[in-house]
Amino acid sequence: LLTREAFVQALGRLGVPFVQCFAEADREIAGLANRWGCPVLSLDSDFFVFDLAGGYCPLSHFQWQSVRCAGPQGRYVPARCFSAERFCGHFGRLSKALLPLFAVMHGNDFVGLEALEAFFSKVRLPRGCAAGRGGKHLRLQGLLKWLAQFAEPAEAVDSVLKYLKKHQREEIRELLCASMEDYAPSDVNLEDFFQNGSYECEAARKADVPQWVSEALAEGKLAPFVINALILRSTFLRVQVENMQRPSAHSTALPIRQVIYGLLLRVSHSTEDASPSKQTNELPIVCEFDRCQKTLKKTFVQAASLPPDFCDDRFPLDKLMEVPVSRRQMLLLETLGVKMSFLEPIPSHLQLPAAVTCYWIRCSEPKVKLNQLKALLLMIVSGELQRITDDPDPTVVPAEDDSVAYNEFLKWKDKKLQNNDFDLDAAHSFCQWQCCLQMGLYLNQLLGTPLSEPDLSSRLYTGTLVHRLYQELKSAPSVENLFVLSPKMAQLYLVLLNTVES
């Protein structure tokens, strides 16, 4: 569930510059690629249509296992590079400017073909390529050859419209022209972002998005989920491998999402005129798409009513970071139902996962079993042991017992992970934990990270490992002593367990 966030963290750790775009990124990527003379690497077929100076390299054609040496120039990975110019050369005099119209008529992500079926049923495509025995592929070839007779898109659009009923023509013209705009250069200059960190986006300005929100999104410090809730008032909750007969795993984290919506969409209430009933009626609504058994269901969710200082006129969304950090931390912890005094014995980078775990135990339905909690905490401790063994702190003398404990754990893991038993209810419970962690993380980010952000790599969560630990605890409770050889890790486990249980 947290793959995207783990990827963003990995880019940060490796020092790879990146930008997260406000909306669809295709046009901005194409603009930057042409400015820098680079090919685009992607798996999005829309890049076959853009006029890219450096071409398009589909990721599926990289031969990752065949690294080759190019002498003094270094090494390279063989790949294929697609050129719109060479592609058009296969179809006579076809202009690159007509490729967007081709994509739209063929049916891209946003436009279906239904409106144009009248055209395809009446037009004589070259060389008998109508949709018949040759099917879709021949129709594509025929359409490209047909388009090659026109010098520019407007002329081709006029010709397409002649085959449609008169009352449809203007509507279809507007649809085709608007859709072709998806392939026009973007007004966003991403080069500015990589050179001086500024992300100027007309769409964000029109939507009245606060500057700090726009910049945090570009830097990957906020998730697209937040912008979808703010701009579209709509969010899509991804389905995991969970028990489809039970309510969606995301239902456990609903109160956290409601606080996020409340922060993003909050309305000011003056103390005189706002009775509790009136306040409730004024709270904004967000449309959530979530799983209901094996279908998607649309639910309208009310934003949470926030504490008075967060509804103060002095602190609208654009001034949220001016709220004292102690108050922002308190809102986060109140949402998760935890006091900071409980979290103080826990290392700072594990305080958010520990707080989320407390919330998970309190709010999950069905209730979390003790062995599920223990399995989760043992998994977190194993990640900590891996961290201090693989990336030791240069200022701290490494303890030999940590290495011994880690090697023993690896032996146990190699032996036990071969077991493929699967418990659907346990998997559902761990899915609920991930949903709570995801929304706890998003709320923490929106509040300016009053708690340290945890490392979301496999050191924090590995589904296979937590499942195996749970199965082992049921049959062999002694697995709870897995880290007894490392006093530091055994102590960490007890601190986590006592904190959550208390």
C-alpha positions, 0 to 999 in steps of 0.5 A, a space after each residue: 500500500 505504501 509503495 509510492 511513499 517507499 519509492 519517494 524515500 528511496 529517491 531521497 536516500 540515493 540523492 536522486 532529484 525528482 519532482 511530483 507534478 500537480 496533475 497529469 505529468 505527461 506534458 510536463 515530462 515531455 517539455 523537460 525532455 525536449 528542453 534537456 534533449 533527453 529521451 523519456 523512460 516510461 511505460 505510458 504509451 502516450 509518449 509514443 504520440 508526443 514529439 520528443 527530440 530525444 525519443 521515447 524508451 519504453 521500460 519494457 525494452 530495457 535489457 537490465 541483465 545485459 549490461 555492456 561495456 562501451 570502452 572509455 565511455 563506460 557501461 550501458 544497458 541496451 534499450 530501444 528508442 522510439 522516434 515519432 519522426 521515423 514512425 511517421 515515415 512508415 506512413 507516407 507524408 504523415 505529419 507528426 502534428 497529426 499523431 495527437 489526433 490519431 491517438 484521440 480518434 483511436 481512444 486514449 485514456 480520456 476519450 472513448 471511440 463510441 462517438 466516432 464509430 459513425 466515421 469508421 463505419 462510413 469512411 473508406 480507409 486505404 487498402 481495404 483496412 476497415 475493421 473486418 477480418 484484419 481487426 483493430 490493427 489494420 484499422 489503425 494502419 488504415 487510419 494513419 494512412 488516411 491521416 497522411 493526406 492532410 497537412 495539419 490537424 484542423 483540416 483532418 478534423 473538418 474531414 472527420 466531421 463530414 461523416 457525422 450527423 450535423 447536430 453532433 459536429 460542433 460537440 465532437 469538434 470541441 471534444 477532439 480539439 480539447 483532447 489534442 491539447 493533452 499533447 501540447 507543450 505544458 506551461 510548467 517549466 520543470 527546469 526551474 524546479 530542478 535549478 532553483 526549487 520553484 514550481 509554478 503551475 497555472 492549474 494550482 494557481 487557478 485552484 487557489 492552492 496555497 504555495 506551501 502545499 504546491 511546493 510540498 507536493 512537488 518535493 514529494 512531502 505530500 501525497 497526491 491523495 491530499 491534492 485529490 481531496 483538496 481539489 477534486 473532493 474525491 479520493 480513491 482507496 486502493 484495494 489490498 489482498 484482504 478478506 473481501 467478505 469483510 468491510 474494506 480494510 480502509 474503514 478502520 482509518 476513516 476517522 484519520 481521513 476525516 481529520 485530514 479532510 477537516 484540515 484541508 477543507 475546514 470552514 471558519 465558525 464564529 462562536 456567536 452564530 454556530 450552534 453544534 447542529 449548524 456547524 455539522 451542516 456546514 462541514 464539507 463532504 469528500 467522495 471516497 471510492 472504496 471496496 464493498 465486497 468485490 465491487 467499488 462503492 462511492 461513499 460521501 464522507 463528512 470532514 471532521 470538526 476540528 478543535 477551535 484553534 484549527 478553525 481560527 481565521 488566523 490559521 487557514 490552510 495557507 497558514 497551517 504551518 504557523 500553528 505552533 508545532 506543539 499544537 500540531 503534534 497534539 492534534 496528530 496524537 489526539 487523532 491517534 488516541 496517544 499521549 506523547 509521554 507514552 511515546 517518549 521511551 521509543 526511538 523517535 523514528 518509530 514513534 509514529 508507527 507505535 502511535 498508529 499501532 495503538 490506534 489500530 488495536 483500539 479501532 480495528 474490527 474484528 479486534 486485533 489478536 495478541 499474537 498479531 500484535 506481537 508478530 507486528 512488533 517482532 517484525 519492526 524489531 527485526 527491521 531495526 536489527 537489520 538497520 543497525 547491522 547493515 548501516 551502523 552509526 559511525 559514532 557508536 561502537 557496534 555490539 557483537 551480540 547484535 551481529 550474532 542475533 541478526 545472523 540467528 534471525 536470518 537462519 530462522 527466516 530462511 528456514 521458516 519463510 518456505 512455509 506457505 500457510 496463509 491466514 486470510 483474517 490475519 492478512 486482513 488485520 495487517 492490511 488494516 494496520 497498513 491503512 492506518 499507517 498510510 493515513 497516519 503518515 499523510 496526516 503527519 505530513 500535512 501537519 509538517 511532520 511533528 513526529 519523525 517520518 519512519 523509514 518505509 522500506 521493508 525494514 518497517 514492514 514485510 508482509 510475508 515475514 509478519 505473517 510467518 511470525 504470526 503463524 509461528 507464535 500460535 504454535 511455538 510461543 518461544 519465537 517471542 525470544 527471537 532477539 534474546 541474544 541482543 539485549 538492546 533489541 530484546 529491550 526495544 521489543 519490550 518497550 514497544 509491547 508495554 507502550 502499546 498494551 498500556 
